[in-house]
Amino acid sequence: MTIGAFTTNSTTPVWDLSPYSGPEMACPGARWRLHEVGATGSNDTNYGSGIVDDDGTLVGLPASFRTSYIYDGYMRLEIGCVNETTGYVIWPKPLVGDFS
């Protein structure tokens, strides 16, 4: 699931991630990633990832994300579930045109 979204560019280069810090942000044992989604839904660029600890805190989440690019970066803070059989993380699929 996507728990946060923000469009970064030269006008708004910083995304404040502090509202997503602390307990009860996601289910324990899940994974998080800071992910950029391209305008066609095909871009797959990650800018950080980590685990969700026993109290639901996103471990290692930075206080903010800063871009140096001038184009619109459609950022998502996503929570993924670990498939117990394969060990792979299942991430949300982006909706084309669904940008903040």
N, C-alpha and C positions, 0 to 999 in steps of 0.2 A: 504494500500500500504506500501511497505517497502521503507523507505527513507535512510537507512544506514545499513551496514552489516560489521561484523568484526569477525575474529576468535581469541579467547583468549586462552592462554595456558601458560606454565611456561616461554616460550621464549618471548611471547608478552602478558604480563598480563594486560596491560592497554589499554583501548579504549578511545581515546580522543573524547568526545562528543561535544566539544565547537563549531565545525562547524554547529551543528544543533540547536544552540541557536539563539535567536533573532526573529524578525518578519518575516512573510510570509513563514514559514516552512511548514504549513499545513492549511487546511480550518478551520476557526473559528467554534467552537462547536464540533469538532472531539475529539477523544481521542488518546493518545500515550501510548506505552508500550515498555519497554526494555525486550526482549524476547529471550530465548535460544531455538534453534531448534535442536533436536537430529539427529544423522546421519541417522536414519530411517524416520525422519519427524514426529515422534510420541511424542517426549519430549515436555512438556508444562510447562516450568519454567519461571516465570516472575521475573524480578529484579527491577521493578519500573514501575509506570504508572501515568498518569495525564490527564489533560484537555488541549485543545488548546484554548487560549483566543481570544478576538475579533480582535487582530492584527496578529494572526497566530503563536504566540509564544507557545512553548511547556512548559507549566507551571510546574515547579518542576523538570525539566530534570537536572540531575547532570552534572557537568563539565566533568566527566570521569567515566568509569566503570573499576573496578579492580577485577580480579579473583585471588583466592588462589589455584585453581585447576591446575593439571598438564596435564589433558586431553584437547583435543580441544573442546572449547565451541563455537558453531556456533551462534553468537549473531545477532539479528536483532533489529533495531529501527523501529517500525511499527506504522502506523496511522490507526485507525479504525473509522468507521462511526456508529452513534447511530441510530438504527431502531426506528423511531418515534412511531410506533404502540406498540412494545414490550418493548422498553427502553433498550434492549440488544445491546451490541457493536458487530459489525460484523468485525472480524479481517481477515487479509489475510491468505490464506491457504499456508503452506510451500510446496515448490517443493522438493521432495526427491532428495538428491544429489546436490542441488543448494546452495552451500556454498561459502563463500568468502575465 
